[in-house]
Each structure stands twice: as C-alpha cells, then as structure tokens.
Amino acid sequence: MDLPFAIAEPTAAGIVAGIELAVAKGRLLPGATVPSVRALATAVHLSPATVAAAYKVLRNRGVLTSSAGSRTRVSPRPPLTGRSLTPLPAGVRDVASGNPDPEFLPSLPEVAARLHRRHYLYTDATVLPELLEMAVHELHPVRVSRGQICLAGGAMDALERVLSAYLKPGDQVAVEDPGYTGVLDLLRAMGFVPVGVPIDDAGMRPDELAATLARPIAACIITPRAQNPMGSAIDAVRGAELTAVLAEHPDLLVVEDDHASGAVDAPYVSVLGDRPRWALIRSMSKSLGPDLRIAMIGADPTTASRVEGRQQVGTGWVSHLIQELTVQLWREKDTADRLRGAQRAYTQRREAFLAELATRGVPARGRSGLNVYVPVPEEVPVVRQLFDRGWAVQAGEPYRLTSGPFIRVTTAALEPADGAELADHVAAALNATAPARVSRAG
C-alpha cells in the first residue's frame, strides 16, 4: 500500500506525527480518506490497537473525523498550520467569507489617535472600570454584576475558555446542525465530540434538543440570532420552549454565542433562564471589526472565576489598548450611526437577495445576520458552476454534521443589483446540475 504519509517510528506517536506532517505539508488534503485501521496496521506491521490509538488521538485533536459506517477522513479544517489562503482570481467576487461590510466599520486609526494612552503594569486591574460598566449595560437583559464579567480575545477564545473550565476530552457538546464551522473545529481540536441538533428559522428545535439531551451531554452551545450559516433567530415562543427543555438539565453548561451583537437588528432572546452554570458571549467582531480581538463574557460567578483565573496564569489579560479603543468607539456618536446604518443595510441586502431567489423558484433561508442559506442537491458542482460564473460562495460541508448539503452566500456587501445577478446564476447553476442528477438516479 502506497501511503501519502511517512511513519518515522513504528508507534502510535509515530503514526500521529506522520499524518499531522502530511496534512500540514498538503500531502493529505482536507476531506481525504486515510486507510482503515486494519489496512494501515497490515501495511506498517503494527497491531490494530496501536493504529486505533493513533487515530483516536488525531480525532481528539480535530485532525481526523469519522462517523459510524463511513471512512475516516482528514477534517475539513484541521487545526494545523502550513496552508495559506489562495487569493481569488480577478473577476471573481467574494460572497463566501462571512465578513462584515468594511463601509460600516469605524476608522480605528482615527479613534486610536484620540486616546489618552499610558502604560499599564502587572499590578493594574485586568479590566478597565469603564469597560466593566459598559459590559453590564451591553450584556442586558441578562443581569450580571461587575464580578461576573470577563474579557477574551474574540468569541472563539471566549468559548474555548468557558468550555475548558468544565469539560474534558471525550465530552459531548450539543451544537446547532448545521452550525458555525469555527465552533465545530474548536470542539474537535479540544477533543470534544460535537452532537448536532437540527434547527429551523427559530433555532434549535425543542423536541430534537430534548432527545439529544437524553445522551450524556456536557455542554450546549446556542446562537440566539444571526446563526451561521442558516440565519436563525430565536423568538419569544421558541425561547420559552428551549428554556423549558434546558431547565430539565440543571447541571448542563449552557453557552450563548451572541457573536453578531450590534450588527444585526434581530432582537436578543435568551434561553439561559435561572441555571447554575451558564455563559453569554458577546463579540465586537461584526460591529467594530474582526481585527478588534475582544469579546465580553458574562457568566455565573463560578464560571467567571474559573475563566478569569485560568487567564491570569496564561495571557494575563486582554490588552488595555484594545479595551480603551473599544470604550472610545462605543462612546462616539459616529459609531452608533454606523451600527444603525449597518443593521438597516444588512437586513435590506439579505432580504432583497432572498426575494430575488424566491422569484426564480430557489428556496433559501436567512431570518437574520449576514448570510443566506441555499439548499442544494450537491455542493461541489454548484460551487464550481458559480465560480466559473464569477462568484465565490461557501460550500456547506464544513458546517454540517448530519444535515443536508447547501451553499452559503454572504450578503453583507451584496448590493441589490448584484444580488439579482447572483440569483440568476444560482438558479442557472441548479438547473445545469439537474440533468446529471436524474441520469445518475436512473
């Protein structure tokens, strides 16, 4: 058997190192299959138990994925360095990246120039008092005291810190399916097992969540609005239903990832209720800019204490310069005006694109946020067709656990005229792939 990776030493650690190096060097690409445990054991003259142990380590690290009845593959986004983003060719428009429209982001250099900066020392408070006061207000309607607020370097950093406060490798975590690929990647990299809960336009379906929580689930991650990729937003009715389901599991850690706060006009509906272990994460990335690496964490006292305690023996704190910049941005009228403009534009652009798709008979979803979800029979041919027509869209495969195929279109900067053109091309791409599907079925 010709292997796309080398094994320097005949041990489980040798297999792990060989596969990780092959992935990092691009010899094993995302989605590529690896030999079965028995086949690899035979090829390298090791016991199946040794190979199985290596594969388990790689799954826990998020490098490999597998499910019952399917081959073991390289993760769609393995947590290894070595690959760089390939720039899009000229003439191809990016509606795949999930970025906010830079037009609505504040000018960081202009605001930074107005700061009264000084050096902060090891003995200074880790969180600025002004930012704590702002966080108490921004985390509303969840009631938190100043001692229940922490900061992190963005939503994913916050999520990692909250989960690591309680969970251990092998623990199962309930997540939305389809769900944000960053969350799925993080869980796998931390050695946790994501368990998908089907969703609709109002978020997790209560009956499906109840069935999932019958399993030994250690934590549940919920996006209250602007769910990525489907755009779900929890309304009052669904919020009450989910809160009731979660109340039956008081020991469960529940995390709300309100990643698009400030950039979307969908109301925030919490499902936290009155429970002992919880966290609400609010990132500034969509509203103030992805490079402003800061997120607020409101949590129960124990969780907040664990998160802050672990941070103090690691990075120590989020840079006070970033904290000062965040406070200054939120104080300026121009920021509020930009956010209101962004909310209106994002809603109009998303709804206009949905309407264009509907007039062409293409079903799609996008109740809130920056993206539109379009179900497709097969992702690869549709993505290729659209790329050939000048559009880079996001395939749904990295976002799915057991849910069906789709493409995701970022509409944040998609003007109505461009949306109409793209809708034409989406409909044409779906029609172009239809005959091949019928032929294969026959």
GIDABEL-V586413 format. One record per residue. RES is the residue in three letters. SS is DSSP state (2 for helix, 1 for strand, 0 for the rest). Layout:
res = [RES,RES]
ss = [SS,SS]
//
This chain:
res = [MET,ASP,LEU,PRO,PHE,ALA,ILE,ALA,GLU,PRO,THR,ALA,ALA,GLY,ILE,VAL,ALA,GLY,ILE,GLU,LEU,ALA,VAL,ALA,LYS,GLY,ARG,LEU,LEU,PRO,GLY,ALA,THR,VAL,PRO,SER,VAL,ARG,ALA,LEU,ALA,THR,ALA,VAL,HIS,LEU,SER,PRO,ALA,THR,VAL,ALA,ALA,ALA,TYR,LYS,VAL,LEU,ARG,ASN,ARG,GLY,VAL,LEU,THR,SER,SER,ALA,GLY,SER,ARG,THR,ARG,VAL,SER,PRO,ARG,PRO,PRO,LEU,THR,GLY,ARG,SER,LEU,THR,PRO,LEU,PRO,ALA,GLY,VAL,ARG,ASP,VAL,ALA,SER,GLY,ASN,PRO,ASP,PRO,GLU,PHE,LEU,PRO,SER,LEU,PRO,GLU,VAL,ALA,ALA,ARG,LEU,HIS,ARG,ARG,HIS,TYR,LEU,TYR,THR,ASP,ALA,THR,VAL,LEU,PRO,GLU,LEU,LEU,GLU,MET,ALA,VAL,HIS,GLU,LEU,HIS,PRO,VAL,ARG,VAL,SER,ARG,GLY,GLN,ILE,CYS,LEU,ALA,GLY,GLY,ALA,MET,ASP,ALA,LEU,GLU,ARG,VAL,LEU,SER,ALA,TYR,LEU,LYS,PRO,GLY,ASP,GLN,VAL,ALA,VAL,GLU,ASP,PRO,GLY,TYR,THR,GLY,VAL,LEU,ASP,LEU,LEU,ARG,ALA,MET,GLY,PHE,VAL,PRO,VAL,GLY,VAL,PRO,ILE,ASP,ASP,ALA,GLY,MET,ARG,PRO,ASP,GLU,LEU,ALA,ALA,THR,LEU,ALA,ARG,PRO,ILE,ALA,ALA,CYS,ILE,ILE,THR,PRO,ARG,ALA,GLN,ASN,PRO,MET,GLY,SER,ALA,ILE,ASP,ALA,VAL,ARG,GLY,ALA,GLU,LEU,THR,ALA,VAL,LEU,ALA,GLU,HIS,PRO,ASP,LEU,LEU,VAL,VAL,GLU,ASP,ASP,HIS,ALA,SER,GLY,ALA,VAL,ASP,ALA,PRO,TYR,VAL,SER,VAL,LEU,GLY,ASP,ARG,PRO,ARG,TRP,ALA,LEU,ILE,ARG,SER,MET,SER,LYS,SER,LEU,GLY,PRO,ASP,LEU,ARG,ILE,ALA,MET,ILE,GLY,ALA,ASP,PRO,THR,THR,ALA,SER,ARG,VAL,GLU,GLY,ARG,GLN,GLN,VAL,GLY,THR,GLY,TRP,VAL,SER,HIS,LEU,ILE,GLN,GLU,LEU,THR,VAL,GLN,LEU,TRP,ARG,GLU,LYS,ASP,THR,ALA,ASP,ARG,LEU,ARG,GLY,ALA,GLN,ARG,ALA,TYR,THR,GLN,ARG,ARG,GLU,ALA,PHE,LEU,ALA,GLU,LEU,ALA,THR,ARG,GLY,VAL,PRO,ALA,ARG,GLY,ARG,SER,GLY,LEU,ASN,VAL,TYR,VAL,PRO,VAL,PRO,GLU,GLU,VAL,PRO,VAL,VAL,ARG,GLN,LEU,PHE,ASP,ARG,GLY,TRP,ALA,VAL,GLN,ALA,GLY,GLU,PRO,TYR,ARG,LEU,THR,SER,GLY,PRO,PHE,ILE,ARG,VAL,THR,THR,ALA,ALA,LEU,GLU,PRO,ALA,ASP,GLY,ALA,GLU,LEU,ALA,ASP,HIS,VAL,ALA,ALA,ALA,LEU,ASN,ALA,THR,ALA,PRO,ALA,ARG,VAL,SER,ARG,ALA,GLY]
ss = [0,0,0,0,0,0,0,0,0,0,0,2,2,2,2,2,2,2,2,2,2,2,2,2,2,0,0,0,0,0,0,0,1,0,0,0,2,2,2,2,2,2,2,2,0,0,0,2,2,2,2,2,2,2,2,2,2,2,2,2,0,0,0,1,1,0,0,0,0,0,0,0,1,1,0,0,0,0,0,0,0,0,0,0,0,0,0,0,0,0,0,0,1,1,0,0,0,0,0,0,0,2,2,2,0,0,0,2,2,2,2,2,0,0,0,0,0,0,0,0,0,0,0,0,0,0,0,0,2,2,2,2,2,2,2,2,2,2,0,0,0,0,0,0,0,2,2,2,1,1,1,1,0,0,2,2,2,2,2,2,2,2,2,2,0,0,0,0,0,0,0,1,1,1,1,1,1,0,0,0,2,2,2,2,2,2,2,2,2,0,0,0,1,1,1,1,1,1,1,1,0,0,1,1,0,2,2,2,2,2,2,2,0,0,0,0,1,1,1,1,1,1,0,0,0,0,0,0,0,0,0,0,0,0,0,2,2,2,2,2,2,2,2,2,2,2,2,0,0,0,0,0,1,1,1,1,1,1,0,0,0,0,0,0,0,0,0,0,0,0,0,0,0,0,0,0,0,1,1,1,1,1,1,0,2,2,2,2,0,0,0,0,0,0,1,1,1,1,1,0,2,2,2,2,2,2,2,2,2,2,2,2,0,0,0,0,0,0,0,2,2,2,2,2,2,2,2,2,2,2,2,0,2,2,2,2,2,2,2,2,2,2,2,2,2,2,2,2,2,2,2,2,2,2,2,2,2,2,2,0,0,0,0,0,1,0,0,0,0,0,1,1,1,1,1,0,0,0,2,2,2,2,2,2,2,2,2,2,0,0,1,1,0,1,1,0,2,2,2,0,0,0,0,0,0,1,1,1,1,1,0,0,0,0,0,2,2,2,2,2,2,2,2,2,2,2,2,2,2,2,2,2,2,2,2,2,2,2,2,2,2,0]
//
